[in-house]
Amino acid sequence: MEATVQPGTGRRHLRRAGAPGRAAVAEEVHLEGDRYVPQPADPPYDGQLERLSAGGADPIWVLRWQPVPGLFARLRTVAPTDAALKAARSALRLDVAHRCSAPMRLAAMPAGAWSAGCEVTVANLPAALDVSLVVNGSGFRSMEVRLRSPHSIVGDRPEPNATAAGRPVYVDPQGETMELLDVPKAQVTAGWGRPNEGFTEEDAATVLGGVQVAEHLDRPTTW
């Protein structure tokens, strides 16, 4: 497992669950950057391993530390031993910036916009997959592009009422969310209403018109 942080993007959260037939890995990895300041009541980020009792048979293992000044990292897993957590920490690369490992890419951006955040939540693939990509722009503009799979967990598809680069989309009546309708195994949406503001429906169409989704959502090695 690899987790990375991009300079200036603040908090990052990656959650993974072990694949069938493989050893379990740490289920949560939090990387909290320069926008996060631990409060006095927070547990210390001192590199000490914490073992917590849980309602189930296995304990909760938590490790908090500071890889570099100003960056706070937290690992958490539920497992009989701390082996998975230690393996996850060994796999972390924090000395260089890599791409976010997600099954969705944004190939088109509105003028003056850039990719500013990435969060991937995986639970027992292919049971559940949730991807959030944040697009920022000058003047404090923000938009969230989200993929959720399988589509059955989010309900039936609406009928298209617009297009984005020739692709069918549905724009909600309030004009704050747009759904891409040609991805068969997942729901892909762009939201530019509260708390994400500043972008327009035209901007959302630009982004969704260029969305690229991996063919095999249940195979992270192909993302």
Summary of the structure (lengths in Angstrom):
residues: 223
radius of gyration: 18.9
end to end distance: 13.0
largest distance: 54.4
contacts: 655
relative contact order: 0.14
helix: 11%
strand: 38%
